[in-house]
Amino acid sequence: MFLSIKDLKKSFGEDEYKTEVLKGIDFEIEKGEICVLLGPSGSGKSTLLNIIGGIDQPDSGTITIQGKTISTLKEKDLTNYRRNHLGYVFQMYNLISHLNVEQNIDVGKYLSKNPLNKEELLQTLGLKEHRYKQPNQLSGGQQQRTSIGRAIIKNPDLLLCDEPTGALDYHTSKDILQLIEDVNKKYGNTIIIVTHNDAIKDMADRVIYLHDGRIRENIKNTHKIPAKDLNW
């Protein structure tokens, strides 16, 4: 099993101000799967993603990735884990404004011991002719493609996508989802997508519904449809 999470709990605040955000999360993801985390605001999706990404620490429980328990790692080891194994795609792109497309992607490349071929990746991303443009010269979709390129050039085992279409229109969103699907097929990365958009679940191998800090449903999707055929 690629990713295994056991009895994960997380709260914020203390005493009467303490809020339980995750209340005992258990699930597993196989290598190469696309997993979608669904749920309303406040259900714990982003907190769960941040813990998997080594940004937050759980109060208790374990996270094991490829046989290595990361939930007990010290900060230096967590930094190495994020650098060597994770790619992160954000809703608002988080590109460096004074760097062009190629340079933004290089930021990820320089963090990797085994980066992907940049020319091939630029072609896959549809950004070859935009490589020397700066972020303010790009559309929202092109900026998100650059963000995905920066994450994926590291050749990460696990790609975490936090509302990757949240700032995009319908047609651009479908283009980005199709790109994520293509990346999964071509490079074999395991992908977790946090989203409010229920339609995105139909392209996933696994769908996990969160509600009030607990898993309400954990479904293996046996009737996936291509991202290009999604409708909402």
DRENPA-3360 file (N, C-alpha, C; in nm, 2 decimals, always signed):
BEGIN
1 = MFLSIKDL = +0.08/-0.12/+0.00/+0.00/+0.00/+0.00/+0.09/+0.13/+0.00 ~ +0.06/+0.22/-0.09/+0.14/+0.34/-0.10/+0.12/+0.43/+0.02 ~ +0.00/+0.47/+0.05/-0.03/+0.56/+0.17/-0.13/+0.50/+0.26 ~ -0.09/+0.50/+0.39/-0.18/+0.44/+0.49/-0.20/+0.54/+0.61 ~ -0.32/+0.57/+0.64/-0.35/+0.67/+0.75/-0.43/+0.59/+0.86 ~ -0.39/+0.60/+0.98/-0.45/+0.52/+1.09/-0.49/+0.62/+1.20 ~ -0.62/+0.63/+1.24/-0.67/+0.70/+1.35/-0.61/+0.84/+1.37 ~ -0.61/+0.91/+1.26/-0.55/+1.04/+1.27/-0.64/+1.15/+1.33;
9 = KKSFGEDE = -0.58/+1.22/+1.43/-0.66/+1.32/+1.50/-0.58/+1.45/+1.51 ~ -0.66/+1.56/+1.50/-0.60/+1.69/+1.50/-0.70/+1.79/+1.56 ~ -0.65/+1.88/+1.65/-0.74/+1.98/+1.71/-0.66/+2.11/+1.71 ~ -0.73/+2.22/+1.72/-0.67/+2.35/+1.74/-0.72/+2.42/+1.86 ~ -0.64/+2.51/+1.92/-0.69/+2.58/+2.04/-0.67/+2.49/+2.17 ~ -0.71/+2.55/+2.28/-0.69/+2.48/+2.41/-0.82/+2.50/+2.50 ~ -0.84/+2.41/+2.59/-0.94/+2.42/+2.69/-1.08/+2.44/+2.63 ~ -1.15/+2.55/+2.67/-1.28/+2.57/+2.62/-1.28/+2.62/+2.47;
17 = YKTEVLKG = -1.16/+2.66/+2.42/-1.15/+2.71/+2.29/-1.10/+2.60/+2.19 ~ -1.09/+2.48/+2.24/-1.03/+2.36/+2.16/-1.14/+2.32/+2.06 ~ -1.10/+2.30/+1.94/-1.18/+2.25/+1.83/-1.12/+2.13/+1.77 ~ -1.19/+2.02/+1.77/-1.15/+1.90/+1.70/-1.18/+1.91/+1.55 ~ -1.07/+1.90/+1.48/-1.09/+1.91/+1.33/-1.09/+1.78/+1.26 ~ -1.00/+1.69/+1.31/-1.00/+1.55/+1.26/-1.02/+1.46/+1.37 ~ -1.11/+1.37/+1.36/-1.16/+1.29/+1.47/-1.14/+1.14/+1.46 ~ -1.03/+1.10/+1.40/-1.00/+0.96/+1.38/-1.01/+0.92/+1.24;
25 = IDFEIEKG = -0.92/+0.96/+1.16/-0.93/+0.93/+1.01/-0.85/+0.81/+0.98 ~ -0.91/+0.72/+0.90/-0.85/+0.59/+0.86/-0.88/+0.57/+0.71 ~ -0.77/+0.56/+0.63/-0.79/+0.52/+0.49/-0.66/+0.48/+0.42 ~ -0.66/+0.42/+0.31/-0.54/+0.38/+0.24/-0.56/+0.42/+0.09 ~ -0.45/+0.45/+0.03/-0.44/+0.48/-0.12/-0.34/+0.39/-0.18 ~ -0.37/+0.34/-0.30/-0.27/+0.25/-0.37/-0.19/+0.34/-0.46 ~ -0.07/+0.29/-0.49/+0.02/+0.37/-0.58/-0.04/+0.40/-0.71 ~ -0.03/+0.52/-0.76/-0.08/+0.56/-0.89/-0.22/+0.60/-0.89;
33 = EICVLLGP = -0.29/+0.59/-0.78/-0.43/+0.63/-0.78/-0.45/+0.78/-0.78 ~ -0.56/+0.83/-0.84/-0.61/+0.96/-0.81/-0.72/+0.95/-0.71 ~ -0.70/+1.03/-0.60/-0.79/+1.03/-0.49/-0.85/+1.17/-0.47 ~ -0.98/+1.18/-0.46/-1.05/+1.30/-0.44/-1.10/+1.31/-0.30 ~ -1.07/+1.42/-0.23/-1.12/+1.44/-0.10/-1.23/+1.55/-0.11 ~ -1.36/+1.51/-0.08/-1.47/+1.59/-0.09/-1.53/+1.62/+0.05 ~ -1.59/+1.74/+0.06/-1.66/+1.77/+0.19/-1.68/+1.92/+0.20 ~ -1.78/+1.96/+0.28/-1.81/+2.10/+0.30/-1.69/+2.18/+0.37;
41 = SGSGKSTL = -1.70/+2.31/+0.36/-1.60/+2.39/+0.44/-1.61/+2.35/+0.59 ~ -1.49/+2.33/+0.65/-1.48/+2.30/+0.79/-1.49/+2.15/+0.81 ~ -1.49/+2.07/+0.71/-1.50/+1.92/+0.73/-1.36/+1.86/+0.76 ~ -1.25/+1.94/+0.74/-1.12/+1.89/+0.77/-1.03/+1.85/+0.65 ~ -1.08/+1.88/+0.53/-1.01/+1.85/+0.40/-0.87/+1.91/+0.40 ~ -0.86/+2.04/+0.41/-0.73/+2.11/+0.40/-0.64/+2.07/+0.51 ~ -0.69/+2.06/+0.63/-0.61/+2.01/+0.75/-0.55/+1.88/+0.72 ~ -0.63/+1.79/+0.67/-0.58/+1.65/+0.64/-0.47/+1.66/+0.53;
49 = LNIIGGID = -0.49/+1.74/+0.42/-0.39/+1.75/+0.32/-0.26/+1.81/+0.37 ~ -0.27/+1.91/+0.46/-0.15/+1.97/+0.52/-0.08/+1.88/+0.61 ~ -0.15/+1.79/+0.67/-0.08/+1.69/+0.76/-0.01/+1.58/+0.67 ~ -0.07/+1.54/+0.56/-0.01/+1.45/+0.47/+0.11/+1.51/+0.40 ~ +0.10/+1.65/+0.38/+0.21/+1.72/+0.32/+0.32/+1.76/+0.42 ~ +0.31/+1.72/+0.54/+0.41/+1.75/+0.64/+0.42/+1.90/+0.68 ~ +0.31/+1.97/+0.65/+0.30/+2.11/+0.69/+0.25/+2.13/+0.83 ~ +0.15/+2.05/+0.87/+0.10/+2.04/+1.01/+0.13/+1.90/+1.07;
57 = QPDSGTIT = +0.14/+1.90/+1.20/+0.16/+1.77/+1.27/+0.03/+1.72/+1.33 ~ +0.00/+1.60/+1.33/-0.12/+1.54/+1.39/-0.10/+1.54/+1.54 ~ -0.21/+1.54/+1.62/-0.21/+1.52/+1.76/-0.18/+1.37/+1.79 ~ -0.23/+1.28/+1.71/-0.21/+1.14/+1.73/-0.25/+1.07/+1.60 ~ -0.21/+0.94/+1.60/-0.23/+0.86/+1.47/-0.11/+0.86/+1.39 ~ -0.11/+0.78/+1.28/+0.01/+0.76/+1.20/-0.02/+0.78/+1.05 ~ +0.08/+0.83/+0.98/+0.08/+0.84/+0.84/+0.20/+0.76/+0.79 ~ +0.18/+0.66/+0.70/+0.29/+0.58/+0.65/+0.28/+0.59/+0.49;
65 = IQGKTIST = +0.39/+0.63/+0.44/+0.40/+0.65/+0.29/+0.52/+0.56/+0.24 ~ +0.48/+0.46/+0.16/+0.58/+0.37/+0.11/+0.66/+0.30/+0.22 ~ +0.59/+0.27/+0.33/+0.65/+0.19/+0.44/+0.72/+0.28/+0.54 ~ +0.72/+0.41/+0.52/+0.79/+0.50/+0.61/+0.69/+0.59/+0.68 ~ +0.70/+0.58/+0.82/+0.61/+0.66/+0.90/+0.66/+0.81/+0.91 ~ +0.58/+0.90/+0.85/+0.62/+1.04/+0.85/+0.56/+1.12/+0.96 ~ +0.46/+1.07/+1.03/+0.39/+1.15/+1.13/+0.47/+1.17/+1.26 ~ +0.59/+1.10/+1.27/+0.67/+1.12/+1.38/+0.81/+1.18/+1.35;
73 = LKEKDLTN = +0.82/+1.22/+1.22/+0.95/+1.28/+1.18/+0.98/+1.41/+1.24 ~ +1.11/+1.44/+1.27/+1.15/+1.57/+1.32/+1.15/+1.67/+1.20 ~ +1.16/+1.80/+1.23/+1.15/+1.90/+1.13/+1.25/+1.88/+1.01 ~ +1.37/+1.85/+1.04/+1.47/+1.84/+0.94/+1.43/+1.72/+0.84 ~ +1.39/+1.61/+0.90/+1.35/+1.50/+0.82/+1.22/+1.52/+0.74 ~ +1.13/+1.60/+0.80/+1.01/+1.65/+0.73/+1.04/+1.73/+0.61 ~ +1.14/+1.82/+0.63/+1.18/+1.90/+0.52/+1.24/+1.82/+0.40 ~ +1.31/+1.72/+0.43/+1.37/+1.63/+0.33/+1.26/+1.55/+0.27;
81 = YRRNHLGY = +1.16/+1.51/+0.35/+1.04/+1.43/+0.30/+0.97/+1.52/+0.19 ~ +0.94/+1.64/+0.23/+0.87/+1.73/+0.14/+0.95/+1.76/+0.01 ~ +1.08/+1.77/+0.03/+1.16/+1.80/-0.09/+1.17/+1.69/-0.18 ~ +1.19/+1.57/-0.13/+1.22/+1.45/-0.21/+1.10/+1.37/-0.26 ~ +0.98/+1.39/-0.19/+0.87/+1.30/-0.22/+0.74/+1.37/-0.26 ~ +0.73/+1.50/-0.24/+0.60/+1.57/-0.25/+0.61/+1.68/-0.36 ~ +0.50/+1.69/-0.43/+0.47/+1.81/-0.51/+0.34/+1.87/-0.47 ~ +0.33/+2.01/-0.47/+0.21/+2.07/-0.41/+0.16/+2.17/-0.52;
89 = VFQMYNLI = +0.03/+2.16/-0.55/-0.03/+2.26/-0.64/-0.14/+2.33/-0.56 ~ -0.13/+2.47/-0.56/-0.21/+2.55/-0.48/-0.33/+2.62/-0.57 ~ -0.43/+2.66/-0.50/-0.55/+2.72/-0.57/-0.50/+2.85/-0.64 ~ -0.42/+2.93/-0.57/-0.38/+3.06/-0.62/-0.24/+3.07/-0.68 ~ -0.20/+2.95/-0.73/-0.08/+2.94/-0.81/+0.06/+2.96/-0.73 ~ +0.07/+3.07/-0.66/+0.19/+3.10/-0.58/+0.31/+3.10/-0.66 ~ +0.30/+3.16/-0.78/+0.42/+3.17/-0.87/+0.51/+3.29/-0.82 ~ +0.63/+3.29/-0.86/+0.72/+3.40/-0.82/+0.71/+3.50/-0.94;
97 = SHLNVEQN = +0.66/+3.62/-0.90/+0.62/+3.72/-1.01/+0.73/+3.77/-1.10 ~ +0.86/+3.77/-1.05/+0.96/+3.83/-1.13/+1.04/+3.72/-1.21 ~ +0.99/+3.59/-1.20/+1.05/+3.49/-1.28/+0.95/+3.45/-1.39 ~ +1.01/+3.40/-1.51/+0.93/+3.36/-1.62/+0.88/+3.21/-1.59 ~ +0.81/+3.16/-1.69/+0.75/+3.03/-1.68/+0.86/+2.92/-1.65 ~ +0.96/+2.93/-1.74/+1.07/+2.83/-1.73/+1.14/+2.84/-1.59 ~ +1.17/+2.96/-1.55/+1.24/+2.98/-1.42/+1.15/+2.94/-1.30 ~ +1.02/+2.96/-1.31/+0.93/+2.91/-1.20/+0.94/+2.76/-1.19;
105 = IDVGKYLS = +0.94/+2.70/-1.31/+0.95/+2.55/-1.31/+1.08/+2.50/-1.26 ~ +1.19/+2.58/-1.29/+1.32/+2.54/-1.24/+1.33/+2.55/-1.09 ~ +1.25/+2.63/-1.02/+1.25/+2.63/-0.88/+1.22/+2.49/-0.82 ~ +1.13/+2.42/-0.88/+1.10/+2.28/-0.84/+1.22/+2.19/-0.89 ~ +1.27/+2.21/-1.00/+1.38/+2.12/-1.06/+1.50/+2.12/-0.97 ~ +1.54/+2.24/-0.92/+1.66/+2.25/-0.83/+1.64/+2.18/-0.70 ~ +1.52/+2.15/-0.66/+1.49/+2.08/-0.53/+1.50/+1.93/-0.54 ~ +1.51/+1.88/-0.67/+1.50/+1.74/-0.69/+1.64/+1.67/-0.72;
113 = KNPLNKEE = +1.65/+1.55/-0.68/+1.77/+1.47/-0.71/+1.75/+1.40/-0.85 ~ +1.63/+1.39/-0.89/+1.60/+1.31/-1.01/+1.48/+1.38/-1.09 ~ +1.51/+1.50/-1.14/+1.40/+1.58/-1.20/+1.36/+1.52/-1.34 ~ +1.24/+1.55/-1.38/+1.20/+1.51/-1.51/+1.26/+1.60/-1.62 ~ +1.26/+1.55/-1.74/+1.31/+1.63/-1.85/+1.23/+1.76/-1.87 ~ +1.29/+1.87/-1.86/+1.21/+2.00/-1.87/+1.15/+2.02/-2.00 ~ +1.22/+1.99/-2.11/+1.17/+2.02/-2.24/+1.04/+1.93/-2.27 ~ +1.05/+1.81/-2.23/+0.94/+1.72/-2.25/+0.82/+1.76/-2.16;
121 = LLQTLGLK = +0.85/+1.81/-2.04/+0.74/+1.85/-1.95/+0.68/+1.98/-2.00 ~ +0.75/+2.07/-2.05/+0.70/+2.20/-2.11/+0.60/+2.16/-2.23 ~ +0.64/+2.06/-2.30/+0.55/+2.02/-2.41/+0.42/+1.95/-2.36 ~ +0.44/+1.87/-2.26/+0.32/+1.81/-2.20/+0.22/+1.91/-2.14 ~ +0.28/+2.02/-2.08/+0.20/+2.12/-2.02/+0.14/+2.22/-2.12 ~ +0.19/+2.22/-2.24/+0.14/+2.31/-2.34/+0.20/+2.45/-2.32 ~ +0.32/+2.46/-2.26/+0.38/+2.59/-2.22/+0.51/+2.62/-2.30 ~ +0.54/+2.54/-2.40/+0.67/+2.56/-2.46/+0.68/+2.70/-2.53;
129 = EHRYKQPN = +0.57/+2.75/-2.59/+0.58/+2.88/-2.65/+0.56/+2.99/-2.55 ~ +0.53/+2.96/-2.43/+0.51/+3.06/-2.33/+0.63/+3.07/-2.22 ~ +0.73/+2.99/-2.25/+0.83/+2.97/-2.15/+0.90/+3.09/-2.10 ~ +0.91/+3.20/-2.18/+0.98/+3.32/-2.14/+0.88/+3.43/-2.09 ~ +0.75/+3.40/-2.08/+0.66/+3.49/-2.02/+0.66/+3.49/-1.87 ~ +0.63/+3.61/-1.81/+0.62/+3.62/-1.67/+0.47/+3.60/-1.63 ~ +0.45/+3.57/-1.50/+0.31/+3.53/-1.46/+0.20/+3.63/-1.50 ~ +0.24/+3.76/-1.50/+0.13/+3.87/-1.53/+0.10/+3.87/-1.68;
137 = QLSGGQQQ = +0.17/+3.79/-1.76/+0.15/+3.78/-1.90/+0.07/+3.66/-1.94 ~ +0.03/+3.58/-1.84/-0.03/+3.45/-1.86/-0.18/+3.46/-1.82 ~ -0.26/+3.37/-1.88/-0.40/+3.35/-1.83/-0.39/+3.27/-1.70 ~ -0.51/+3.26/-1.63/-0.52/+3.18/-1.51/-0.48/+3.04/-1.54 ~ -0.53/+2.98/-1.65/-0.50/+2.84/-1.68/-0.35/+2.82/-1.70 ~ -0.29/+2.91/-1.77/-0.15/+2.90/-1.80/-0.06/+2.91/-1.67 ~ -0.11/+3.00/-1.58/-0.04/+3.01/-1.45/-0.06/+2.88/-1.37 ~ -0.17/+2.82/-1.37/-0.19/+2.69/-1.30/-0.11/+2.58/-1.37;
145 = RTSIGRAI = -0.10/+2.58/-1.50/-0.01/+2.48/-1.57/+0.13/+2.50/-1.52 ~ +0.17/+2.62/-1.51/+0.31/+2.65/-1.46/+0.33/+2.60/-1.32 ~ +0.23/+2.62/-1.23/+0.23/+2.57/-1.10/+0.24/+2.42/-1.09 ~ +0.16/+2.35/-1.18/+0.17/+2.21/-1.19/+0.31/+2.16/-1.24 ~ +0.36/+2.24/-1.33/+0.50/+2.21/-1.38/+0.60/+2.22/-1.27 ~ +0.59/+2.32/-1.19/+0.69/+2.34/-1.08/+0.68/+2.22/-0.98 ~ +0.56/+2.17/-0.96/+0.54/+2.06/-0.87/+0.58/+1.93/-0.93 ~ +0.55/+1.91/-1.05/+0.57/+1.78/-1.11/+0.71/+1.75/-1.16;
153 = IKNPDLLL = +0.79/+1.86/-1.19/+0.92/+1.84/-1.24/+1.01/+1.78/-1.14 ~ +0.97/+1.79/-1.01/+1.05/+1.72/-0.91/+1.04/+1.57/-0.92 ~ +0.94/+1.52/-1.00/+0.92/+1.38/-1.01/+0.87/+1.32/-0.88 ~ +0.77/+1.38/-0.81/+0.73/+1.34/-0.68/+0.65/+1.21/-0.68 ~ +0.67/+1.14/-0.57/+0.59/+1.02/-0.55/+0.44/+1.06/-0.53 ~ +0.42/+1.17/-0.47/+0.28/+1.21/-0.43/+0.26/+1.36/-0.47 ~ +0.15/+1.38/-0.54/+0.12/+1.52/-0.59/-0.01/+1.56/-0.51 ~ +0.00/+1.67/-0.43/-0.11/+1.72/-0.35/-0.17/+1.84/-0.42;
161 = CDEPTGAL = -0.30/+1.84/-0.45/-0.36/+1.95/-0.52/-0.47/+2.01/-0.44 ~ -0.45/+2.13/-0.39/-0.55/+2.20/-0.30/-0.64/+2.29/-0.38 ~ -0.76/+2.25/-0.41/-0.85/+2.32/-0.49/-0.79/+2.38/-0.62 ~ -0.73/+2.29/-0.70/-0.65/+2.34/-0.82/-0.73/+2.41/-0.92 ~ -0.87/+2.39/-0.92/-0.95/+2.46/-1.02/-1.04/+2.57/-0.95 ~ -1.01/+2.60/-0.83/-1.10/+2.69/-0.75/-1.11/+2.83/-0.80 ~ -1.00/+2.88/-0.87/-0.99/+3.01/-0.92/-1.01/+3.02/-1.07 ~ -1.06/+2.91/-1.13/-1.07/+2.91/-1.28/-1.21/+2.89/-1.33;
169 = DYHTSKDI = -1.23/+2.93/-1.45/-1.36/+2.92/-1.51/-1.38/+2.77/-1.55 ~ -1.51/+2.74/-1.60/-1.55/+2.60/-1.63/-1.45/+2.54/-1.73 ~ -1.43/+2.60/-1.85/-1.35/+2.54/-1.95/-1.21/+2.52/-1.91 ~ -1.15/+2.63/-1.85/-1.01/+2.62/-1.80/-1.00/+2.51/-1.70 ~ -1.10/+2.50/-1.61/-1.09/+2.40/-1.50/-1.09/+2.26/-1.57 ~ -1.16/+2.23/-1.67/-1.16/+2.10/-1.74/-1.02/+2.08/-1.80 ~ -0.97/+2.18/-1.86/-0.83/+2.17/-1.92/-0.73/+2.13/-1.81 ~ -0.74/+2.19/-1.69/-0.64/+2.16/-1.59/-0.66/+2.02/-1.53;
177 = LQLIEDVN = -0.79/+1.98/-1.52/-0.82/+1.84/-1.47/-0.77/+1.74/-1.57 ~ -0.78/+1.77/-1.70/-0.73/+1.68/-1.80/-0.58/+1.67/-1.80 ~ -0.52/+1.79/-1.77/-0.37/+1.79/-1.75/-0.33/+1.70/-1.63 ~ -0.40/+1.72/-1.52/-0.36/+1.64/-1.40/-0.38/+1.49/-1.43 ~ -0.49/+1.45/-1.51/-0.51/+1.32/-1.55/-0.40/+1.27/-1.64 ~ -0.35/+1.35/-1.74/-0.25/+1.32/-1.83/-0.11/+1.29/-1.75 ~ -0.09/+1.38/-1.65/+0.03/+1.37/-1.57/+0.03/+1.24/-1.50 ~ -0.08/+1.20/-1.44/-0.10/+1.08/-1.37/-0.07/+0.96/-1.46;
185 = KKYGNTII = -0.12/+0.96/-1.58/-0.10/+0.85/-1.67/+0.04/+0.84/-1.72 ~ +0.10/+0.95/-1.75/+0.24/+0.96/-1.81/+0.35/+0.93/-1.70 ~ +0.33/+0.99/-1.58/+0.44/+0.98/-1.49/+0.41/+0.88/-1.37 ~ +0.29/+0.84/-1.35/+0.25/+0.75/-1.25/+0.25/+0.80/-1.11 ~ +0.24/+0.93/-1.09/+0.23/+0.99/-0.96/+0.10/+0.95/-0.89 ~ +0.11/+0.93/-0.76/-0.02/+0.92/-0.68/-0.07/+1.06/-0.66 ~ -0.19/+1.09/-0.68/-0.25/+1.23/-0.67/-0.36/+1.24/-0.57 ~ -0.36/+1.34/-0.49/-0.47/+1.37/-0.40/-0.52/+1.51/-0.43;
193 = IVTHNDAI = -0.65/+1.52/-0.46/-0.71/+1.64/-0.50/-0.82/+1.68/-0.39 ~ -0.80/+1.79/-0.33/-0.90/+1.85/-0.24/-0.99/+1.94/-0.32 ~ -1.12/+1.92/-0.31/-1.21/+2.01/-0.39/-1.35/+2.02/-0.33 ~ -1.42/+2.12/-0.36/-1.56/+2.14/-0.33/-1.65/+2.09/-0.44 ~ -1.59/+2.07/-0.56/-1.67/+2.03/-0.68/-1.70/+1.88/-0.69 ~ -1.82/+1.85/-0.66/-1.86/+1.71/-0.66/-1.84/+1.64/-0.79 ~ -1.84/+1.71/-0.90/-1.83/+1.64/-1.03/-1.69/+1.58/-1.05 ~ -1.59/+1.64/-0.99/-1.45/+1.59/-1.01/-1.43/+1.45/-0.96;
201 = KDMADRVI = -1.52/+1.40/-0.87/-1.50/+1.27/-0.81/-1.51/+1.16/-0.92 ~ -1.58/+1.19/-1.03/-1.60/+1.09/-1.14/-1.48/+1.06/-1.21 ~ -1.37/+1.14/-1.20/-1.24/+1.11/-1.27/-1.15/+1.04/-1.18 ~ -1.19/+1.02/-1.05/-1.10/+0.96/-0.95/-1.11/+0.81/-0.94 ~ -1.00/+0.75/-0.89/-1.00/+0.61/-0.86/-1.06/+0.58/-0.73 ~ -1.04/+0.68/-0.64/-1.10/+0.67/-0.50/-1.16/+0.80/-0.46 ~ -1.27/+0.80/-0.39/-1.34/+0.92/-0.35/-1.36/+0.91/-0.20 ~ -1.32/+1.01/-0.12/-1.33/+1.01/+0.02/-1.41/+1.13/+0.06;
209 = YLHDGRIR = -1.53/+1.10/+0.12/-1.62/+1.21/+0.17/-1.59/+1.24/+0.32 ~ -1.55/+1.36/+0.35/-1.53/+1.40/+0.49/-1.65/+1.49/+0.54 ~ -1.69/+1.47/+0.66/-1.79/+1.55/+0.72/-1.76/+1.56/+0.87 ~ -1.75/+1.68/+0.92/-1.73/+1.71/+1.06/-1.61/+1.63/+1.11 ~ -1.50/+1.63/+1.04/-1.38/+1.56/+1.09/-1.37/+1.41/+1.08 ~ -1.47/+1.35/+1.02/-1.48/+1.21/+1.00/-1.50/+1.17/+0.86 ~ -1.46/+1.05/+0.82/-1.49/+1.00/+0.69/-1.63/+0.94/+0.69 ~ -1.71/+1.00/+0.60/-1.85/+0.95/+0.59/-1.86/+0.84/+0.49;
217 = ENIKNTHK = -1.78/+0.85/+0.38/-1.78/+0.74/+0.28/-1.64/+0.73/+0.22 ~ -1.60/+0.61/+0.19/-1.47/+0.58/+0.12/-1.50/+0.49/+0.01 ~ -1.50/+0.54/-0.12/-1.56/+0.47/-0.23/-1.45/+0.44/-0.33 ~ -1.44/+0.32/-0.38/-1.35/+0.28/-0.49/-1.43/+0.30/-0.62 ~ -1.39/+0.39/-0.70/-1.47/+0.43/-0.82/-1.44/+0.33/-0.93 ~ -1.54/+0.24/-0.96/-1.52/+0.14/-1.07/-1.57/+0.19/-1.21 ~ -1.62/+0.31/-1.21/-1.67/+0.36/-1.34/-1.61/+0.50/-1.37 ~ -1.48/+0.51/-1.37/-1.42/+0.64/-1.39/-1.46/+0.69/-1.53;
225 = IPAKDLNW = -1.47/+0.82/-1.54/-1.48/+0.88/-1.67/-1.37/+0.98/-1.70 ~ -1.33/+1.01/-1.82/-1.22/+1.10/-1.85/-1.26/+1.24/-1.81 ~ -1.15/+1.31/-1.77/-1.18/+1.45/-1.72/-1.25/+1.54/-1.83 ~ -1.22/+1.51/-1.95/-1.28/+1.59/-2.06/-1.43/+1.57/-2.07 ~ -1.48/+1.46/-2.01/-1.62/+1.43/-2.01/-1.70/+1.48/-1.89 ~ -1.63/+1.54/-1.79/-1.69/+1.59/-1.67/-1.79/+1.70/-1.71 ~ -1.90/+1.71/-1.63/-1.99/+1.82/-1.65/-2.04/+1.87/-1.51 ~ -2.05/+2.00/-1.50/-2.11/+2.06/-1.38/-2.18/+2.19/-1.41;
% end
